C-alpha cells in the first residue's frame, strides 16, 4: 500500500480483512494499529476500531494488555471451522436449490466461469502466491452465489464469517494456500449438482471438496 494515502475506516477494514484472509500476515504475528495507520492514512484510534471489528469476527485475536495478533494455525481450529462450514453450506444449498430460479443458475454459472479461469492459471503458474488474494475473493463469490437463493439471512451471514475464518486457517496452514489439482473438478461437481437441482449430490460434492482440508491439515499442523 502507498503510505499516506487517506482511506475511509470502512475501506481500511475491507482491505485489512482481505490481507488477513490471503495470508499476507504470518499466523500468530502481532499487529499494532500504529503499525498500519500511516499505510491507510487514518488515525491510530480509527485503526484500532478496525482491529476491534476484525477481532469481533475472529479474524484477529485481542489479548488483554498485549494488543492484537493474527490467529495461530491450528489443526483443531481448522477442523472445527471446516465441520461448521460443511453444515452451514449443505443446509444453505438445500434451501437455495429449492428457492433458486433461472437467474440464480445464471449467476452461479458466471461465478464458476471466473473461478475456473483463475484456477487454471494457478494450475500452470510456477508460483501461485500472487493469485491467492484474487482467488480467495473469486472462490468466495462462487460459494456465496451458491447460497444466495437461501432465504435465511442469518445462515448466510454466519456462513460468511465461518468461511472467512476457515480461509484464513487454510491459507496459513496448508500447502499452496489449500489449492490442489482436484480443486477444479470439485467445484465443477458442485456446480453440476446445483444446476441439476440434485440436493444430495450437491451436498456430497461440498463435503468432498472441504473435507480434504482435514486430511492435509493432519499432516502439516500440530493439535492446539
N, C-alpha and C positions, 0 to 999 in steps of 0.2 A: 504494500500500500504506500501511497505517497504521503509522507509526513506533512502535517499542516493543512491538509485538505479537509475543510469542515464537512461534517456529516450529521444528519439528524440522529438522535439516540435510537430511534426505531430502525434506521438503516444500519447503524453500528451493530445493533442486536442481530439483525438478519445476517450481516456479514460475518460476525464472530461465530454465530451458530454454524454457518456453512464451513468455516475454517475448522471448527471443532469436529464436525461430522466427517470432514475429509482427512482428518489425521494430521493437520498441519502442526499441532502441538503434541508433544510426547505424552503418552499415558503417565499419569502421576506428576506431571510438570506443574510447578507452582506458577500462578499468574497473579499479577497485581494490576489494579486499574491504572496506576500511574505508568505502567509499562506500555500501555496501549492507547492512552488518551490522546497523545500527540498524533499518532497514526490516523486516528479517526477525527481529530480536530474537535473534540468535545472535552468538557471539564472532567476532572478526576471523579467528582461526585456523580456526574451523569454516567460515566463509565462504570462506576460501582453499581449503579442501578441496573445497568445492562448485565453485569455479573450476577447480581441477585436474581434477576429474572431467569437467567440461564441455570442458576443453582436450583431455583424452584422447579425447573424442568428436568433436573438431574443430569444436565449436560456439563455442569461444573459442581464441584464439591466445596461447600463452605465449611471451613474449620474454625472453630471459636478461637479468637485471638491469633489465628495463624493465616488468615486470608483465604484464598481460593486455590484449588488445584484441579487439573484435568482428572477425571475418574481413572483409576487404575484398570489395566486389562485383567480380567478375571474369568476363568472358565465357568465358575458357578454363576456369575452375573450374566454372562453371555447366554448360558443355558436357560436361565430363568426368563430373560428377555425374549429369547427365541420361542420358548414354550408359550409365553403370553401372546407374542405376536401371532403365532400359528392359530391360537384360539380366536383372537380378535379377527384375523384376516379370513379364517374359514367361516366364521359366523357372518361377518360382513359381506363376504362374497355370496353366501346363501341368500341373503336379503337382496343384494344388488342384482343377482341373476333373476330373482322373482320380479323385481321392480324395474329393471333397466329396459330402455326402449332402443329403437334403432339408432338414435343419436348417441346413446351410451356406447353401443357397439362400435360406432364410427370413431368416437373419441378414443376408445380403448385401442382400436387397431392403429390409429395415428400415433398414440403414445408408444405402442410396441414398435412401430416402424422406426421411430427415433432411437429407441433403446437398442434395437438390432444394429443400427448404423454405428453407434458409438462402441458397442461391444465387439463388433467385427474389427474396428480399428484397434481396439485394445488387444484383441487376439493376435494381431500381426505386429504390434509395436514391441520393440526391444525393452522399453521401459514404460509401464502403464501409469506411473506416478502423475504425470501431467494431466491424465484423463480422469483421475479419481474424483475431483470436485464436480466436474460436469456429469460424470457417470452417476455419482450419488444423487444429483438433482434429477436426472432423467429416470433413474431407477425409481425414485420416489414418485415421480409423475405417473409412471406406469401403475404402480401399486395403489396410488391414491385414486387414479381413474378407475381402476378395477372396483374399488369400493364406493365410488362416487354416487352410485344409484342407491346405496343403502340409506334408508330413511332415518337411521339413528345418528343424530349429530354427536351425541355423547360417545358412541362407539367409534366414530370416525376421528374425533378429537383425541381420544385415548390411544387409538391405533397410531396416529401421527407421532405422539410423544414416545410411544414404545418403539416405533420404527426408528426415530432419531437416536434414541439411546442404543438400540441394537446396532445400527450402522456405526456408531462411534466405537462400540466394542469390537465390531468386526474389523474395521479399518485399523484399529490399534493392535489387535491381537492375531489376526490371521494373515497368512502369506498372500501377497498380491491384493491386499485390501479385500479379500474374500472373492475376488474374481477367479473363475475357473473356466476351462474349456466347455464344461457342461452347462454353464450358466445360460448360454444362448438357447439351446433346445429346451431347457427347463422353463424359461419364460415363454417360449413358443407353445409349450404344452398347457400352460396356464391360460394363455390367450385362446387356444383352440377349444378348450373345455368351456370357457366362459361364453364364447360366441355360440357354441352348440347348446348352451343352457344345460350343461351336464354338471350339476352341483357336486355329486360325489367325485367325479373325475377332476374337477377344478380344485376341490379341497385336497385330494390326494396329490395333485401336482404342486400345490402350495407347500404341503407338508414335506414332500420330497425335495423341493427347492431349498427350504430353510433348514431342515434337519442336518444337512451336510455340515453346517457350521459347527454342530456339536461334535462331530467326529474329528474335524480338523482341529478344533479348539482343544480336544483331549490330548492331542499330540504336542501342542505348542504352548499352552497356558497351564500354569500351576493353579491348583484349587486356592480359593481365597474366601 
